[in-house]
Amino acid sequence: MHLRFAASLFCGVAIAIAQEQPPAPAKSEGDVKSATETKDFTVDPGTRIPLNLINSVSTKNAAEGDRVYLETVFPILSGGKIVIPPGSYVAGTVTSVKRPGRVHGRGELYIRFDSLTLPNGVTRDFRARIGALDGRSTEELDKSEGKIKSEGNKSGDMKTIAEGAGIGAGIGSIAGSTAGHVGMGAGIGAAAGATAGLVGVLFSRGPDAVLAKGTTVEMVLDRPLNFEPKEIDFSNAPPSRAINEGPGPLPSKKSQGSMRRWPW
């Protein structure tokens, strides 16, 4: 009986104390906004950022250390907010160049991305690589190494030799008919033409690797990019201009026909 009375008394006291304590104040809209404004925004590693080339790059005239300039073409978001708007600038560096060989070997080009500048002037330094090339491009990308390779030209070389044989056969036929030996003249002319075509191939380089102005490439981040709320305030940033549009990827060298110069 005493225990029941003591328990009832304890419960009554606890309820009274709870009723006397004021309820916790609800968070105001200003408090919620303040908490949001202090939150950093992060672009995670592995994020793919599409870029447009502002200047052209080619294995024909590029050298190690040359600068490459690009701009973003699609907004990148974090936490529901745009942190990298279109028209942001990216600077890169040519780290290695290899010209195509005269007999075999393809042109090779390595590009590293170094920095990002937002429209309001905020800059981040990093190291990133190319993750994808424009689907219209004839160049190939080795994604494991970030190496851009020019297209091969074996079919173009064979076409050059065949064209030489055909031209030589025609000339030989004319010369042979004059001497009364059409077949012999055609055969000798074809052999001479094929030889000339082969010489032209041996003394000519294959296609260079070219990333033309306006080509779209994809940059893959290798580290997080962190921004404070005030750093992604673009209210006072200069108005964005139209995204740079150049001719884009060049057409395939194979589709343009033979560009060899004949020895004769």
Buried (B, 14 or more C-beta within 10 A) or exposed (E): EEEEEEEEEEEEEEEEEEEEEEEEEEEEEEEEEEEEEEEEBBBEEEBEBBBBBBBBBBBBEBEEEBEBBBBBBEEBEBEEEEBBBBBBBBBBBBEEBBBBEEEEBBBBBBBBBBBBBBBBEBEBEBEBBBBBBBEEBBBBBEEEEBBBBBBBBEEBBEBBBBBBBBBBBBBBBEBBEEEEBBEBBBBBBBBBBBBBBBBBBEEBBBBBBBBBBBBBBBBBBEEEBEBEBEBBEBEEBEEEEEEBEBEBBBEBBBEEEBEBEBEE
